Amino acid sequence: MIYDSLKKVEIDLFVPLVKNIVLTGGTTMFPGLSSRVDRELRAIFTKERYGGDASRVAKTGLTVHDPPRRKHSVFIGASFLASRSPDDSWCSKAEYDEKGVKAIWR
């Protein structure tokens, strides 16, 4: 899925994205996952994009980042966005109880 997504981006965005693949969420905490993703992406790029020339993959700077706090990064990002959203974008429990799902789509 990562490779398929990267195939669809414009060429001038390709290299910056390949250099900054970031794993996030609790399911990325499995031991060895980041090295497996890196290894498999390199193999796919070598075969599919660069016709078997592994040296061209190295030139792209492909990097899979696995930050130590990635287990909580989804929550951290969501809480950051929520803390900065305007008050009128929130729906109270009373409003939701009264209008149901329609309260969210106002």
Phi and psi restraints in degrees (range 20) as a CNS / XPLOR table:
assign (resid 1 and name C) (resid 2 and name N)
       (resid 2 and name CA) (resid 2 and name C) 1.0 -63.3 20.0 2
assign (resid 2 and name N) (resid 2 and name CA)
       (resid 2 and name C) (resid 3 and name N) 1.0 -47.0 20.0 2
assign (resid 2 and name C) (resid 3 and name N)
       (resid 3 and name CA) (resid 3 and name C) 1.0 -62.8 20.0 2
assign (resid 3 and name N) (resid 3 and name CA)
       (resid 3 and name C) (resid 4 and name N) 1.0 -43.8 20.0 2
assign (resid 3 and name C) (resid 4 and name N)
       (resid 4 and name CA) (resid 4 and name C) 1.0 -61.2 20.0 2
assign (resid 4 and name N) (resid 4 and name CA)
       (resid 4 and name C) (resid 5 and name N) 1.0 -37.5 20.0 2
assign (resid 4 and name C) (resid 5 and name N)
       (resid 5 and name CA) (resid 5 and name C) 1.0 -66.9 20.0 2
assign (resid 5 and name N) (resid 5 and name CA)
       (resid 5 and name C) (resid 6 and name N) 1.0 -42.8 20.0 2
assign (resid 5 and name C) (resid 6 and name N)
       (resid 6 and name CA) (resid 6 and name C) 1.0 -67.5 20.0 2
assign (resid 6 and name N) (resid 6 and name CA)
       (resid 6 and name C) (resid 7 and name N) 1.0 -30.4 20.0 2
assign (resid 6 and name C) (resid 7 and name N)
       (resid 7 and name CA) (resid 7 and name C) 1.0 -63.7 20.0 2
assign (resid 7 and name N) (resid 7 and name CA)
       (resid 7 and name C) (resid 8 and name N) 1.0 -27.5 20.0 2
assign (resid 7 and name C) (resid 8 and name N)
       (resid 8 and name CA) (resid 8 and name C) 1.0 -89.8 20.0 2
assign (resid 8 and name N) (resid 8 and name CA)
       (resid 8 and name C) (resid 9 and name N) 1.0 -9.4 20.0 2
assign (resid 8 and name C) (resid 9 and name N)
       (resid 9 and name CA) (resid 9 and name C) 1.0 -82.8 20.0 2
assign (resid 9 and name N) (resid 9 and name CA)
       (resid 9 and name C) (resid 10 and name N) 1.0 158.9 20.0 2
assign (resid 9 and name C) (resid 10 and name N)
       (resid 10 and name CA) (resid 10 and name C) 1.0 -64.4 20.0 2
assign (resid 10 and name N) (resid 10 and name CA)
       (resid 10 and name C) (resid 11 and name N) 1.0 151.7 20.0 2
assign (resid 10 and name C) (resid 11 and name N)
       (resid 11 and name CA) (resid 11 and name C) 1.0 -60.4 20.0 2
assign (resid 11 and name N) (resid 11 and name CA)
       (resid 11 and name C) (resid 12 and name N) 1.0 -35.1 20.0 2
assign (resid 11 and name C) (resid 12 and name N)
       (resid 12 and name CA) (resid 12 and name C) 1.0 -74.7 20.0 2
assign (resid 12 and name N) (resid 12 and name CA)
       (resid 12 and name C) (resid 13 and name N) 1.0 -13.0 20.0 2
assign (resid 12 and name C) (resid 13 and name N)
       (resid 13 and name CA) (resid 13 and name C) 1.0 -96.7 20.0 2
assign (resid 13 and name N) (resid 13 and name CA)
       (resid 13 and name C) (resid 14 and name N) 1.0 -14.4 20.0 2
assign (resid 13 and name C) (resid 14 and name N)
       (resid 14 and name CA) (resid 14 and name C) 1.0 -59.7 20.0 2
assign (resid 14 and name N) (resid 14 and name CA)
       (resid 14 and name C) (resid 15 and name N) 1.0 -54.5 20.0 2
assign (resid 14 and name C) (resid 15 and name N)
       (resid 15 and name CA) (resid 15 and name C) 1.0 -63.5 20.0 2
assign (resid 15 and name N) (resid 15 and name CA)
       (resid 15 and name C) (resid 16 and name N) 1.0 -46.3 20.0 2
assign (resid 15 and name C) (resid 16 and name N)
       (resid 16 and name CA) (resid 16 and name C) 1.0 -59.8 20.0 2
assign (resid 16 and name N) (resid 16 and name CA)
       (resid 16 and name C) (resid 17 and name N) 1.0 -35.3 20.0 2
assign (resid 16 and name C) (resid 17 and name N)
       (resid 17 and name CA) (resid 17 and name C) 1.0 -71.3 20.0 2
assign (resid 17 and name N) (resid 17 and name CA)
       (resid 17 and name C) (resid 18 and name N) 1.0 -40.7 20.0 2
assign (resid 17 and name C) (resid 18 and name N)
       (resid 18 and name CA) (resid 18 and name C) 1.0 -64.1 20.0 2
assign (resid 18 and name N) (resid 18 and name CA)
       (resid 18 and name C) (resid 19 and name N) 1.0 -32.3 20.0 2
assign (resid 18 and name C) (resid 19 and name N)
       (resid 19 and name CA) (resid 19 and name C) 1.0 -76.6 20.0 2
assign (resid 19 and name N) (resid 19 and name CA)
       (resid 19 and name C) (resid 20 and name N) 1.0 -12.3 20.0 2
assign (resid 19 and name C) (resid 20 and name N)
       (resid 20 and name CA) (resid 20 and name C) 1.0 -133.8 20.0 2
assign (resid 20 and name N) (resid 20 and name CA)
       (resid 20 and name C) (resid 21 and name N) 1.0 53.9 20.0 2
assign (resid 20 and name C) (resid 21 and name N)
       (resid 21 and name CA) (resid 21 and name C) 1.0 -82.5 20.0 2
assign (resid 21 and name N) (resid 21 and name CA)
       (resid 21 and name C) (resid 22 and name N) 1.0 118.8 20.0 2
assign (resid 21 and name C) (resid 22 and name N)
       (resid 22 and name CA) (resid 22 and name C) 1.0 -117.6 20.0 2
assign (resid 22 and name N) (resid 22 and name CA)
       (resid 22 and name C) (resid 23 and name N) 1.0 125.2 20.0 2
assign (resid 22 and name C) (resid 23 and name N)
       (resid 23 and name CA) (resid 23 and name C) 1.0 -87.1 20.0 2
assign (resid 23 and name N) (resid 23 and name CA)
       (resid 23 and name C) (resid 24 and name N) 1.0 132.6 20.0 2
assign (resid 23 and name C) (resid 24 and name N)
       (resid 24 and name CA) (resid 24 and name C) 1.0 -137.4 20.0 2
assign (resid 24 and name N) (resid 24 and name CA)
       (resid 24 and name C) (resid 25 and name N) 1.0 156.9 20.0 2
assign (resid 24 and name C) (resid 25 and name N)
       (resid 25 and name CA) (resid 25 and name C) 1.0 98.4 20.0 2
assign (resid 25 and name N) (resid 25 and name CA)
       (resid 25 and name C) (resid 26 and name N) 1.0 159.2 20.0 2
assign (resid 25 and name C) (resid 26 and name N)
       (resid 26 and name CA) (resid 26 and name C) 1.0 -63.4 20.0 2
assign (resid 26 and name N) (resid 26 and name CA)
       (resid 26 and name C) (resid 27 and name N) 1.0 -31.9 20.0 2
assign (resid 26 and name C) (resid 27 and name N)
       (resid 27 and name CA) (resid 27 and name C) 1.0 -72.3 20.0 2
assign (resid 27 and name N) (resid 27 and name CA)
       (resid 27 and name C) (resid 28 and name N) 1.0 -10.1 20.0 2
assign (resid 27 and name C) (resid 28 and name N)
       (resid 28 and name CA) (resid 28 and name C) 1.0 -86.4 20.0 2
assign (resid 28 and name N) (resid 28 and name CA)
       (resid 28 and name C) (resid 29 and name N) 1.0 2.7 20.0 2
assign (resid 28 and name C) (resid 29 and name N)
       (resid 29 and name CA) (resid 29 and name C) 1.0 -83.0 20.0 2
assign (resid 29 and name N) (resid 29 and name CA)
       (resid 29 and name C) (resid 30 and name N) 1.0 -2.6 20.0 2
assign (resid 29 and name C) (resid 30 and name N)
       (resid 30 and name CA) (resid 30 and name C) 1.0 -60.0 20.0 2
assign (resid 30 and name N) (resid 30 and name CA)
       (resid 30 and name C) (resid 31 and name N) 1.0 134.4 20.0 2
assign (resid 30 and name C) (resid 31 and name N)
       (resid 31 and name CA) (resid 31 and name C) 1.0 -59.0 20.0 2
assign (resid 31 and name N) (resid 31 and name CA)
       (resid 31 and name C) (resid 32 and name N) 1.0 131.7 20.0 2
assign (resid 31 and name C) (resid 32 and name N)
       (resid 32 and name CA) (resid 32 and name C) 1.0 84.2 20.0 2
assign (resid 32 and name N) (resid 32 and name CA)
       (resid 32 and name C) (resid 33 and name N) 1.0 -0.6 20.0 2
assign (resid 32 and name C) (resid 33 and name N)
       (resid 33 and name CA) (resid 33 and name C) 1.0 -63.9 20.0 2
assign (resid 33 and name N) (resid 33 and name CA)
       (resid 33 and name C) (resid 34 and name N) 1.0 -45.1 20.0 2
assign (resid 33 and name C) (resid 34 and name N)
       (resid 34 and name CA) (resid 34 and name C) 1.0 -64.0 20.0 2
assign (resid 34 and name N) (resid 34 and name CA)
       (resid 34 and name C) (resid 35 and name N) 1.0 -40.1 20.0 2
assign (resid 34 and name C) (resid 35 and name N)
       (resid 35 and name CA) (resid 35 and name C) 1.0 -69.0 20.0 2
assign (resid 35 and name N) (resid 35 and name CA)
       (resid 35 and name C) (resid 36 and name N) 1.0 -32.9 20.0 2
assign (resid 35 and name C) (resid 36 and name N)
       (resid 36 and name CA) (resid 36 and name C) 1.0 -68.7 20.0 2
assign (resid 36 and name N) (resid 36 and name CA)
       (resid 36 and name C) (resid 37 and name N) 1.0 -43.6 20.0 2
assign (resid 36 and name C) (resid 37 and name N)
       (resid 37 and name CA) (resid 37 and name C) 1.0 -61.0 20.0 2
assign (resid 37 and name N) (resid 37 and name CA)
       (resid 37 and name C) (resid 38 and name N) 1.0 -44.8 20.0 2
assign (resid 37 and name C) (resid 38 and name N)
       (resid 38 and name CA) (resid 38 and name C) 1.0 -59.8 20.0 2
assign (resid 38 and name N) (resid 38 and name CA)
       (resid 38 and name C) (resid 39 and name N) 1.0 -49.4 20.0 2
assign (resid 38 and name C) (resid 39 and name N)
       (resid 39 and name CA) (resid 39 and name C) 1.0 -61.6 20.0 2
assign (resid 39 and name N) (resid 39 and name CA)
       (resid 39 and name C) (resid 40 and name N) 1.0 -44.8 20.0 2
assign (resid 39 and name C) (resid 40 and name N)
       (resid 40 and name CA) (resid 40 and name C) 1.0 -70.1 20.0 2
assign (resid 40 and name N) (resid 40 and name CA)
       (resid 40 and name C) (resid 41 and name N) 1.0 -37.9 20.0 2
assign (resid 40 and name C) (resid 41 and name N)
       (resid 41 and name CA) (resid 41 and name C) 1.0 -64.1 20.0 2
assign (resid 41 and name N) (resid 41 and name CA)
       (resid 41 and name C) (resid 42 and name N) 1.0 -41.6 20.0 2
assign (resid 41 and name C) (resid 42 and name N)
       (resid 42 and name CA) (resid 42 and name C) 1.0 -61.0 20.0 2
assign (resid 42 and name N) (resid 42 and name CA)
       (resid 42 and name C) (resid 43 and name N) 1.0 -41.5 20.0 2
assign (resid 42 and name C) (resid 43 and name N)
       (resid 43 and name CA) (resid 43 and name C) 1.0 -65.6 20.0 2
assign (resid 43 and name N) (resid 43 and name CA)
       (resid 43 and name C) (resid 44 and name N) 1.0 -42.6 20.0 2
assign (resid 43 and name C) (resid 44 and name N)
       (resid 44 and name CA) (resid 44 and name C) 1.0 -65.6 20.0 2
assign (resid 44 and name N) (resid 44 and name CA)
       (resid 44 and name C) (resid 45 and name N) 1.0 -45.4 20.0 2
assign (resid 44 and name C) (resid 45 and name N)
       (resid 45 and name CA) (resid 45 and name C) 1.0 -61.4 20.0 2
assign (resid 45 and name N) (resid 45 and name CA)
       (resid 45 and name C) (resid 46 and name N) 1.0 -43.4 20.0 2
assign (resid 45 and name C) (resid 46 and name N)
       (resid 46 and name CA) (resid 46 and name C) 1.0 -59.4 20.0 2
assign (resid 46 and name N) (resid 46 and name CA)
       (resid 46 and name C) (resid 47 and name N) 1.0 -45.1 20.0 2
assign (resid 46 and name C) (resid 47 and name N)
       (resid 47 and name CA) (resid 47 and name C) 1.0 -77.6 20.0 2
assign (resid 47 and name N) (resid 47 and name CA)
       (resid 47 and name C) (resid 48 and name N) 1.0 -51.3 20.0 2
assign (resid 47 and name C) (resid 48 and name N)
       (resid 48 and name CA) (resid 48 and name C) 1.0 -82.3 20.0 2
assign (resid 48 and name N) (resid 48 and name CA)
       (resid 48 and name C) (resid 49 and name N) 1.0 -42.7 20.0 2
assign (resid 48 and name C) (resid 49 and name N)
       (resid 49 and name CA) (resid 49 and name C) 1.0 -97.2 20.0 2
assign (resid 49 and name N) (resid 49 and name CA)
       (resid 49 and name C) (resid 50 and name N) 1.0 -36.1 20.0 2
assign (resid 49 and name C) (resid 50 and name N)
       (resid 50 and name CA) (resid 50 and name C) 1.0 -114.4 20.0 2
assign (resid 50 and name N) (resid 50 and name CA)
       (resid 50 and name C) (resid 51 and name N) 1.0 18.8 20.0 2
assign (resid 50 and name C) (resid 51 and name N)
       (resid 51 and name CA) (resid 51 and name C) 1.0 53.5 20.0 2
assign (resid 51 and name N) (resid 51 and name CA)
       (resid 51 and name C) (resid 52 and name N) 1.0 36.9 20.0 2
assign (resid 51 and name C) (resid 52 and name N)
       (resid 52 and name CA) (resid 52 and name C) 1.0 91.9 20.0 2
assign (resid 52 and name N) (resid 52 and name CA)
       (resid 52 and name C) (resid 53 and name N) 1.0 -0.3 20.0 2
assign (resid 52 and name C) (resid 53 and name N)
       (resid 53 and name CA) (resid 53 and name C) 1.0 -93.5 20.0 2
assign (resid 53 and name N) (resid 53 and name CA)
       (resid 53 and name C) (resid 54 and name N) 1.0 96.2 20.0 2
assign (resid 53 and name C) (resid 54 and name N)
       (resid 54 and name CA) (resid 54 and name C) 1.0 -67.6 20.0 2
assign (resid 54 and name N) (resid 54 and name CA)
       (resid 54 and name C) (resid 55 and name N) 1.0 -23.9 20.0 2
assign (resid 54 and name C) (resid 55 and name N)
       (resid 55 and name CA) (resid 55 and name C) 1.0 -66.2 20.0 2
assign (resid 55 and name N) (resid 55 and name CA)
       (resid 55 and name C) (resid 56 and name N) 1.0 -28.3 20.0 2
assign (resid 55 and name C) (resid 56 and name N)
       (resid 56 and name CA) (resid 56 and name C) 1.0 -71.3 20.0 2
assign (resid 56 and name N) (resid 56 and name CA)
       (resid 56 and name C) (resid 57 and name N) 1.0 -30.7 20.0 2
assign (resid 56 and name C) (resid 57 and name N)
       (resid 57 and name CA) (resid 57 and name C) 1.0 -66.4 20.0 2
assign (resid 57 and name N) (resid 57 and name CA)
       (resid 57 and name C) (resid 58 and name N) 1.0 -40.6 20.0 2
assign (resid 57 and name C) (resid 58 and name N)
       (resid 58 and name CA) (resid 58 and name C) 1.0 -61.2 20.0 2
assign (resid 58 and name N) (resid 58 and name CA)
       (resid 58 and name C) (resid 59 and name N) 1.0 -34.1 20.0 2
assign (resid 58 and name C) (resid 59 and name N)
       (resid 59 and name CA) (resid 59 and name C) 1.0 -69.4 20.0 2
assign (resid 59 and name N) (resid 59 and name CA)
       (resid 59 and name C) (resid 60 and name N) 1.0 -23.6 20.0 2
assign (resid 59 and name C) (resid 60 and name N)
       (resid 60 and name CA) (resid 60 and name C) 1.0 -71.7 20.0 2
assign (resid 60 and name N) (resid 60 and name CA)
       (resid 60 and name C) (resid 61 and name N) 1.0 -22.3 20.0 2
assign (resid 60 and name C) (resid 61 and name N)
       (resid 61 and name CA) (resid 61 and name C) 1.0 78.9 20.0 2
assign (resid 61 and name N) (resid 61 and name CA)
       (resid 61 and name C) (resid 62 and name N) 1.0 26.5 20.0 2
assign (resid 61 and name C) (resid 62 and name N)
       (resid 62 and name CA) (resid 62 and name C) 1.0 -50.0 20.0 2
assign (resid 62 and name N) (resid 62 and name CA)
       (resid 62 and name C) (resid 63 and name N) 1.0 123.5 20.0 2
assign (resid 62 and name C) (resid 63 and name N)
       (resid 63 and name CA) (resid 63 and name C) 1.0 -138.8 20.0 2
assign (resid 63 and name N) (resid 63 and name CA)
       (resid 63 and name C) (resid 64 and name N) 1.0 128.8 20.0 2
assign (resid 63 and name C) (resid 64 and name N)
       (resid 64 and name CA) (resid 64 and name C) 1.0 -107.2 20.0 2
assign (resid 64 and name N) (resid 64 and name CA)
       (resid 64 and name C) (resid 65 and name N) 1.0 113.3 20.0 2
assign (resid 64 and name C) (resid 65 and name N)
       (resid 65 and name CA) (resid 65 and name C) 1.0 -91.2 20.0 2
assign (resid 65 and name N) (resid 65 and name CA)
       (resid 65 and name C) (resid 66 and name N) 1.0 137.3 20.0 2
assign (resid 65 and name C) (resid 66 and name N)
       (resid 66 and name CA) (resid 66 and name C) 1.0 -132.1 20.0 2
assign (resid 66 and name N) (resid 66 and name CA)
       (resid 66 and name C) (resid 67 and name N) 1.0 79.6 20.0 2
assign (resid 66 and name C) (resid 67 and name N)
       (resid 67 and name CA) (resid 67 and name C) 1.0 -60.7 20.0 2
assign (resid 67 and name N) (resid 67 and name CA)
       (resid 67 and name C) (resid 68 and name N) 1.0 147.3 20.0 2
assign (resid 67 and name C) (resid 68 and name N)
       (resid 68 and name CA) (resid 68 and name C) 1.0 -62.8 20.0 2
assign (resid 68 and name N) (resid 68 and name CA)
       (resid 68 and name C) (resid 69 and name N) 1.0 -29.0 20.0 2
assign (resid 68 and name C) (resid 69 and name N)
       (resid 69 and name CA) (resid 69 and name C) 1.0 -95.7 20.0 2
assign (resid 69 and name N) (resid 69 and name CA)
       (resid 69 and name C) (resid 70 and name N) 1.0 21.2 20.0 2
assign (resid 69 and name C) (resid 70 and name N)
       (resid 70 and name CA) (resid 70 and name C) 1.0 -64.2 20.0 2
assign (resid 70 and name N) (resid 70 and name CA)
       (resid 70 and name C) (resid 71 and name N) 1.0 -22.2 20.0 2
assign (resid 70 and name C) (resid 71 and name N)
       (resid 71 and name CA) (resid 71 and name C) 1.0 -59.9 20.0 2
assign (resid 71 and name N) (resid 71 and name CA)
       (resid 71 and name C) (resid 72 and name N) 1.0 -34.4 20.0 2
assign (resid 71 and name C) (resid 72 and name N)
       (resid 72 and name CA) (resid 72 and name C) 1.0 -107.7 20.0 2
assign (resid 72 and name N) (resid 72 and name CA)
       (resid 72 and name C) (resid 73 and name N) 1.0 2.6 20.0 2
assign (resid 72 and name C) (resid 73 and name N)
       (resid 73 and name CA) (resid 73 and name C) 1.0 -65.3 20.0 2
assign (resid 73 and name N) (resid 73 and name CA)
       (resid 73 and name C) (resid 74 and name N) 1.0 -31.5 20.0 2
assign (resid 73 and name C) (resid 74 and name N)
       (resid 74 and name CA) (resid 74 and name C) 1.0 -65.6 20.0 2
assign (resid 74 and name N) (resid 74 and name CA)
       (resid 74 and name C) (resid 75 and name N) 1.0 -44.7 20.0 2
assign (resid 74 and name C) (resid 75 and name N)
       (resid 75 and name CA) (resid 75 and name C) 1.0 -64.6 20.0 2
assign (resid 75 and name N) (resid 75 and name CA)
       (resid 75 and name C) (resid 76 and name N) 1.0 -43.3 20.0 2
assign (resid 75 and name C) (resid 76 and name N)
       (resid 76 and name CA) (resid 76 and name C) 1.0 -60.5 20.0 2
assign (resid 76 and name N) (resid 76 and name CA)
       (resid 76 and name C) (resid 77 and name N) 1.0 -44.9 20.0 2
assign (resid 76 and name C) (resid 77 and name N)
       (resid 77 and name CA) (resid 77 and name C) 1.0 -64.0 20.0 2
assign (resid 77 and name N) (resid 77 and name CA)
       (resid 77 and name C) (resid 78 and name N) 1.0 -42.9 20.0 2
assign (resid 77 and name C) (resid 78 and name N)
       (resid 78 and name CA) (resid 78 and name C) 1.0 -66.0 20.0 2
assign (resid 78 and name N) (resid 78 and name CA)
       (resid 78 and name C) (resid 79 and name N) 1.0 -40.4 20.0 2
assign (resid 78 and name C) (resid 79 and name N)
       (resid 79 and name CA) (resid 79 and name C) 1.0 -68.3 20.0 2
assign (resid 79 and name N) (resid 79 and name CA)
       (resid 79 and name C) (resid 80 and name N) 1.0 -34.3 20.0 2
assign (resid 79 and name C) (resid 80 and name N)
       (resid 80 and name CA) (resid 80 and name C) 1.0 -62.3 20.0 2
assign (resid 80 and name N) (resid 80 and name CA)
       (resid 80 and name C) (resid 81 and name N) 1.0 -48.5 20.0 2
assign (resid 80 and name C) (resid 81 and name N)
       (resid 81 and name CA) (resid 81 and name C) 1.0 -63.9 20.0 2
assign (resid 81 and name N) (resid 81 and name CA)
       (resid 81 and name C) (resid 82 and name N) 1.0 -42.7 20.0 2
assign (resid 81 and name C) (resid 82 and name N)
       (resid 82 and name CA) (resid 82 and name C) 1.0 -64.5 20.0 2
assign (resid 82 and name N) (resid 82 and name CA)
       (resid 82 and name C) (resid 83 and name N) 1.0 -36.9 20.0 2
assign (resid 82 and name C) (resid 83 and name N)
       (resid 83 and name CA) (resid 83 and name C) 1.0 -71.3 20.0 2
assign (resid 83 and name N) (resid 83 and name CA)
       (resid 83 and name C) (resid 84 and name N) 1.0 -17.1 20.0 2
assign (resid 83 and name C) (resid 84 and name N)
       (resid 84 and name CA) (resid 84 and name C) 1.0 -108.3 20.0 2
assign (resid 84 and name N) (resid 84 and name CA)
       (resid 84 and name C) (resid 85 and name N) 1.0 3.9 20.0 2
assign (resid 84 and name C) (resid 85 and name N)
       (resid 85 and name CA) (resid 85 and name C) 1.0 -84.4 20.0 2
assign (resid 85 and name N) (resid 85 and name CA)
       (resid 85 and name C) (resid 86 and name N) 1.0 146.0 20.0 2
assign (resid 85 and name C) (resid 86 and name N)
       (resid 86 and name CA) (resid 86 and name C) 1.0 -64.7 20.0 2
assign (resid 86 and name N) (resid 86 and name CA)
       (resid 86 and name C) (resid 87 and name N) 1.0 153.2 20.0 2
assign (resid 86 and name C) (resid 87 and name N)
       (resid 87 and name CA) (resid 87 and name C) 1.0 -60.8 20.0 2
assign (resid 87 and name N) (resid 87 and name CA)
       (resid 87 and name C) (resid 88 and name N) 1.0 -30.7 20.0 2
assign (resid 87 and name C) (resid 88 and name N)
       (resid 88 and name CA) (resid 88 and name C) 1.0 -74.9 20.0 2
assign (resid 88 and name N) (resid 88 and name CA)
       (resid 88 and name C) (resid 89 and name N) 1.0 -4.6 20.0 2
assign (resid 88 and name C) (resid 89 and name N)
       (resid 89 and name CA) (resid 89 and name C) 1.0 -90.2 20.0 2
assign (resid 89 and name N) (resid 89 and name CA)
       (resid 89 and name C) (resid 90 and name N) 1.0 -2.4 20.0 2
assign (resid 89 and name C) (resid 90 and name N)
       (resid 90 and name CA) (resid 90 and name C) 1.0 -94.5 20.0 2
assign (resid 90 and name N) (resid 90 and name CA)
       (resid 90 and name C) (resid 91 and name N) 1.0 152.8 20.0 2
assign (resid 90 and name C) (resid 91 and name N)
       (resid 91 and name CA) (resid 91 and name C) 1.0 -118.6 20.0 2
assign (resid 91 and name N) (resid 91 and name CA)
       (resid 91 and name C) (resid 92 and name N) 1.0 126.3 20.0 2
assign (resid 91 and name C) (resid 92 and name N)
       (resid 92 and name CA) (resid 92 and name C) 1.0 -77.2 20.0 2
assign (resid 92 and name N) (resid 92 and name CA)
       (resid 92 and name C) (resid 93 and name N) 1.0 160.4 20.0 2
assign (resid 92 and name C) (resid 93 and name N)
       (resid 93 and name CA) (resid 93 and name C) 1.0 -62.6 20.0 2
assign (resid 93 and name N) (resid 93 and name CA)
       (resid 93 and name C) (resid 94 and name N) 1.0 -40.1 20.0 2
assign (resid 93 and name C) (resid 94 and name N)
       (resid 94 and name CA) (resid 94 and name C) 1.0 -61.5 20.0 2
assign (resid 94 and name N) (resid 94 and name CA)
       (resid 94 and name C) (resid 95 and name N) 1.0 -42.6 20.0 2
assign (resid 94 and name C) (resid 95 and name N)
       (resid 95 and name CA) (resid 95 and name C) 1.0 -65.3 20.0 2
assign (resid 95 and name N) (resid 95 and name CA)
       (resid 95 and name C) (resid 96 and name N) 1.0 -40.3 20.0 2
assign (resid 95 and name C) (resid 96 and name N)
       (resid 96 and name CA) (resid 96 and name C) 1.0 -66.5 20.0 2
assign (resid 96 and name N) (resid 96 and name CA)
       (resid 96 and name C) (resid 97 and name N) 1.0 -41.7 20.0 2
assign (resid 96 and name C) (resid 97 and name N)
       (resid 97 and name CA) (resid 97 and name C) 1.0 -61.8 20.0 2
assign (resid 97 and name N) (resid 97 and name CA)
       (resid 97 and name C) (resid 98 and name N) 1.0 -35.6 20.0 2
assign (resid 97 and name C) (resid 98 and name N)
       (resid 98 and name CA) (resid 98 and name C) 1.0 -76.5 20.0 2
assign (resid 98 and name N) (resid 98 and name CA)
       (resid 98 and name C) (resid 99 and name N) 1.0 -45.6 20.0 2
assign (resid 98 and name C) (resid 99 and name N)
       (resid 99 and name CA) (resid 99 and name C) 1.0 -104.6 20.0 2
assign (resid 99 and name N) (resid 99 and name CA)
       (resid 99 and name C) (resid 100 and name N) 1.0 -15.8 20.0 2
assign (resid 99 and name C) (resid 100 and name N)
       (resid 100 and name CA) (resid 100 and name C) 1.0 72.9 20.0 2
assign (resid 100 and name N) (resid 100 and name CA)
       (resid 100 and name C) (resid 101 and name N) 1.0 -145.4 20.0 2
assign (resid 100 and name C) (resid 101 and name N)
       (resid 101 and name CA) (resid 101 and name C) 1.0 -62.6 20.0 2
assign (resid 101 and name N) (resid 101 and name CA)
       (resid 101 and name C) (resid 102 and name N) 1.0 -27.1 20.0 2
assign (resid 101 and name C) (resid 102 and name N)
       (resid 102 and name CA) (resid 102 and name C) 1.0 -60.4 20.0 2
assign (resid 102 and name N) (resid 102 and name CA)
       (resid 102 and name C) (resid 103 and name N) 1.0 -25.4 20.0 2
assign (resid 102 and name C) (resid 103 and name N)
       (resid 103 and name CA) (resid 103 and name C) 1.0 -66.4 20.0 2
assign (resid 103 and name N) (resid 103 and name CA)
       (resid 103 and name C) (resid 104 and name N) 1.0 -30.2 20.0 2
assign (resid 103 and name C) (resid 104 and name N)
       (resid 104 and name CA) (resid 104 and name C) 1.0 -75.3 20.0 2
assign (resid 104 and name N) (resid 104 and name CA)
       (resid 104 and name C) (resid 105 and name N) 1.0 -33.7 20.0 2
assign (resid 104 and name C) (resid 105 and name N)
       (resid 105 and name CA) (resid 105 and name C) 1.0 -95.2 20.0 2
assign (resid 105 and name N) (resid 105 and name CA)
       (resid 105 and name C) (resid 106 and name N) 1.0 26.8 20.0 2
